[in-house]
């Protein structure tokens, strides 16, 4: 049984190595270095992040619940606000 498994894995490896589905090359325009793309193309690739002021009430409440578990974060939340406290203790807002 082990011999059969090894034989199948070896045959799959040979098929993968000899197939034409290897790495594909990309044609580069000599005028462009490849660092800059059009804005509409970039917006489809990169997900836009919303500003912290545009969070919904549900999202703010979930941040508040996370921050209430930490006493220091809860105190900072009362003084500076939920967004500043969450960012200071837990990093960037995940939404």
C-alpha positions in Angstrom: 0.0 0.0 0.0 2.8 2.4 0.9 4.5 1.5 -2.4 1.4 2.5 -4.3 1.2 5.8 -2.6 4.8 6.6 -3.3 4.4 5.6 -6.9 1.3 7.9 -7.3 3.1 10.8 -5.7 6.2 10.4 -7.9 4.0 10.2 -11.0 2.2 13.4 -10.0 5.5 15.1 -9.4 6.8 14.1 -12.9 3.6 15.3 -14.5 3.8 18.6 -12.7 7.4 19.1 -13.6 7.0 18.2 -17.3 3.7 20.1 -18.0 3.5 23.5 -19.6 1.7 25.0 -16.6 5.0 26.4 -15.2 5.6 30.0 -14.3 4.3 32.4 -16.9 6.3 35.4 -18.0 4.8 38.8 -18.2 5.6 41.2 -21.0 7.0 44.5 -19.7 6.6 47.7 -21.6 10.0 49.3 -21.8 8.4 52.7 -21.3 7.1 51.7 -17.9 9.1 50.2 -15.1 6.2 48.2 -13.7 5.8 50.2 -10.5 3.0 52.4 -11.7 -0.4 51.2 -12.9 -3.6 52.9 -13.9 -5.9 54.0 -11.1 -8.8 51.8 -12.2 -6.5 48.8 -12.4 -5.0 49.6 -9.0 -8.4 49.9 -7.4 -9.4 46.4 -8.5 -6.2 45.0 -7.0 -5.9 46.9 -3.7 -8.9 46.9 -1.3 -9.9 50.4 -0.2 -9.9 50.9 3.5 -12.5 53.1 5.0 -11.5 55.9 7.4 -12.1 55.3 11.1 -14.8 58.0 11.2 -17.0 56.0 8.9 -17.5 52.9 11.1 -21.0 51.6 11.6 -22.6 51.5 15.0 -22.2 47.7 15.1 -18.5 47.9 14.3 -18.0 50.6 17.0 -19.8 48.4 19.6 -17.6 45.4 18.8 -14.5 47.5 19.3 -15.9 48.7 22.6 -16.5 45.1 23.7 -12.9 44.2 22.9 -11.5 47.3 24.7 -13.6 46.7 27.8 -11.8 43.5 28.6 -8.6 45.5 29.2 -8.8 48.0 32.1 -6.2 50.4 30.7 -7.9 50.4 27.3 -11.2 51.0 28.9 -9.8 54.0 30.8 -8.3 55.4 27.6 -11.6 54.8 25.8 -13.3 57.0 28.4 -10.7 59.7 28.0 -9.7 59.7 24.4 -12.4 57.8 22.6 -12.9 54.2 21.3 -10.9 54.5 18.1 -7.8 56.0 19.7 -7.9 53.4 22.6 -8.4 50.4 20.3 -5.6 51.6 18.0 -3.2 52.2 20.8 -3.7 48.8 22.5 -4.7 46.4 19.6 -3.2 48.0 16.5 -5.1 49.1 13.4 -8.9 48.7 13.2 -9.6 45.4 11.2 -12.6 46.8 9.2 
